[in-house]
Amino acid sequence: MESGVRRGRRLVGVAAGAGLVHAAASLYWAVGDRGLLASVGQWAVDLARQAPTAAGAVLAAVALLKLVAAGVPVAVACGRLPWSRMWRAVTWVGGSVLVLDGGVNTVVSAAVLAGVVRPEGGYDAGATAGHAFLWDPLFLVWGGFLVGSSWVSRRAASPGSAMAGAGAGR
């Protein structure tokens, strides 16, 4: 039977992959390309057109944040970061927020596209489809695998275990 640590590392790897896809898109837009930007929303297209330098800087910061958020759980799972208990708590919270945000926005966007929910002022069909079928499901996957990784490796990371002390005091 596979250990919780090994399963946790596999799951955190999948989570990191989803986070890296998100980061790559933000970095792609930060350097000035606009493919799929409309799937985020017309506001993003307008901002990139009206203030390309500011939009690039904000998107670069977002890409960096996503890269860190994708990488920290992997480093913790491999015992490469100090304060692993703190980082595991951050991973639990961050993963839960991603699941909640991604799940709710995926369902609401799909409901809008299906005509179940009819926004009063209309809606941006391209952005709503982007959120229903790409960006928010990707957040849901990212968060789900983070939470799953934390769950299956929880005993290995409990106080007194080898994983709990991994990286401690570095």
N, C-alpha and C positions, 0 to 999 in steps of 0.2 A: 504494500500500500504506500502511496506517495505521501510524504510528510507535508504538514501544513506550511512549513517554510518554503518547500519547493513549489507547491501549488500557489502559494502567495506570490512568489517571484514570477511565476508564469502569468498570473493574473495581472500583476502590476506592470508587466511588460506590455500586455495588451492595452492597459490603461494608458501607458506612456505613448504607445503608438497613436491612440486617438488624440491625445494631447498634442503630439507632434504634428499631426495633420492640421489641427486648429492653429498651431503656432506657424506652420508653413504658410497657411493662407494669409494670416495677418502680416507676415514678413513679405510675402508676394505683393500684397497691396501697399505695404510701407515703401517698397522700392519703386512704386509708381505704376505697376500693372493694375488693370481694373477688371480682369476676367472674374466673373461670378460676384463682383462687388454688389451688383444690384440685388443679389439673393440675400444680402444683409438688410438692405433697405435703401430707398431713394435718398434718404438723408445722408447715407454714407457716400453715395455717388456725388451728391451735391457738395458735400464737404470736401471731397477729394478734388473736385473741379474748382471750387472757390478758394480753397486754402490748401494747396497740395503739400506745402512744406509742413504746415501744422498737422495735417492729416497723416503725413508720413511719419512724423515724430511720435504722434499718439499711437499709430499702428505698430511702430517699432517697439515702443514700450509695452504694448499689449502682447506682441510676439515674445518679447523677453520674459514677461510674466508667465505666459503659457509654457515656455520652455522650462522655466524654473519649476512651475507646478507639475510638469510632466516628469522632470528629472529627479526632484527631491524624493518622491516615494521609492523610486528605483534605488537611489543611493542608500536610503534607509534600509530597504529590504536586503541589500548586499552588505550592510554593516559599515558603510562608508561615511556616515555622518554622526557627529556627536549629538547628544540629547535625543536619542531615537524615540523615547517615550513621548516627548513633546511633538516631534515630527509625525509620529503615528496618530496622535490626537488631531493634529492639523489635517492629516490625510483623511481621517474619519469625517471631520467637519466638512472639509472641501469636497470630498466625494459625495456626501449627503446633499450638499447644496447643489452640486452638479446634477445629481439624480432628480432632485425636486424641480430645479429650474428647467433642465432639459426635458423631463417628463411632462410637466405642466405645459410648457410652451409647444412641445410637439403635439400634444392632444388638442390644445386650443387652436393652433394653426391648422391642423387637419380638420377640426370642426368648422372653422371658417371656410376653408376650401370646399368642404362638403355641403355648405349652406346651412348647417345646423346652428351656427352662430353667425349673425349678420351685424357686423359693426355699423354703427350709425352713420359715420362719415365715409363709408366705403373702406377699401383696403388695397394695399399694394400686392397684387397677385404674385408677382415674381418674388418679392421678399417673403410673403407668407408661405409660398412653396419652398423656398430656401430654408425657412425655419421648420417647416413640417417634415421635410424629407432629407435635410442635410445637416445643418448646423446644430439644431437642438437635439436630434437623435444622436449626433456625435457627442454632445455634452452628456447625454444620458448614458451612452456606452462608456465614456471616460469615467464618469462618476460611479457607474455600476461596477466596473472592474476594480476601481479603487476601493470601494466598500467591500466587494467580494474578497479582494486581496487581504484587506485588514481583518476581515472576519475569519478566513481560513488560517491565518497566521497568528491569531490572537493568543493562543496558548503558548506558542513559541516565544512571543514577545512579552509574556507576563513577567512580573518581577522575579528575579532569581534565575531566569532562563538564560541560555547563552545569547539568544538574539536580543534580549532586553539590554544586555550589557554591551552589545556590539556598538562600538564607536563611543561609548561613554567615556567622558573625561578627555577626549581628544581636542 
